[in-house]
Amino acid sequence: AAQEGVVGQPSGQGRAGSLCFSAAFENGNLLIATAVSAHVYKLLLEPDTNSIGHTQWFYWCVAGGTKGVTYTFQIENCAKPNSLYSQGMRPVSWSTKAGRGWERAGRNI
């Protein structure tokens, strides 16, 4: 059964499955995270400000992952047929544990 974490609550945090998601910071735009399975999560983003439901970026925090485990994040409302991601660009990620700062991350984007 899917477990939903409503991130857009006043705390800005929610748990979905084994991961804890947060958007409780400036520009954080994750609204809902739903655990589809142990390692797959569907995400719904807040629409961009001053738009008619468009979403062109994403910014949130996730904690509680296990080293060596691959997690899949399916962003439900952030899709453009001609985005740079479809041309091979990877999102930028920051890991406090790795200590390397911002770096390109992800596979099968």
N, C-alpha and C positions, 0 to 999 in steps of 0.2 A: 504494500500500500504506500502511496506517495505521502510524504510528510512535508508540510508547507511551513515555511518560516516567513512571516510577514515582517519585512524589514522596515517598511515605511511607518512603523509605529513611533510614538514619541521617543522611545529609547534609541530608535534607528538600528536596532539589532534584532536578529532572529536566528534560530537554529533550524536547520533543515538536514535531516539525516545526521551524519557524524560531523558535519562542518558547521561553523558559526559564521554567518555573514553580517556585515555591517556597512551602512552608508551614513553613519552618524558623524559626518565631517563635511566641510565646505565642498560643494560640487558632487558629493556622493549621490548617485542616481539609481541605485538598485531598489526596486519596490517589493518584489516577492521572489524568494528562492524556494523551489520545490525539489525535494529529493525524489527522483524517478526510480533510482536503484542505489545501491551502496556507493557507487562512484560516478553517477550521472545526475546532473542537476539542471533543471529548466529555470531560467531567470527571466524576469519581466522587469524592464527598466521604466523609470519615470520619463515621460516625454520631455523634450527640450523646452526650456522656457521660451515663451513667445512664438511657439510653433503650433501647428494644428495636428498634434499627435506624433510629430516626427522625432526620431531618436537617431543621432549620428555619432554618439560617443558613449562610453561606459566607464564608470569609476566606482569601485567598491572594494571592501576588504573581506578577506576570507581567512579563517583560522581553523586549526584542528586537523589539518591534513597529515597524512602519514608519509614519511620519506619513502620514495620508490614506488608509490602508488600513483597511477594515472587517473586524474579526475577529468570529467568532461562537463563543460559548461555550455549549455545550449541557450543562446540569447534569443528569445522568441520574437522580440519586436525591434531588432536592430539588423535589418537586412536590406541591402541595396544590390541590385544585380551587377553593377559595375563598380564595386568598392575595391579599394587597394588590397583588402584581405583576399579577394578572389584572384588577385594577381601575385600572391605569395607573401605579402607583408604579414608580419606577426605582431600581436599586441605587445605592449610594454608592460613589464611586471616588476614588482619590487618585493624582495624577500628579506625580512629582517634577520632571519637565521643565516642566509647565505652571506649577507654583509657586503654585497657587490654593488648596491644601488640599482638604478633602473636598467633593465636589459630586456631585449626581445625574448619572448618565450612562447611556448605553445607549438602544437603540431596539428595537422589536418584542420586548418582553420576554414 
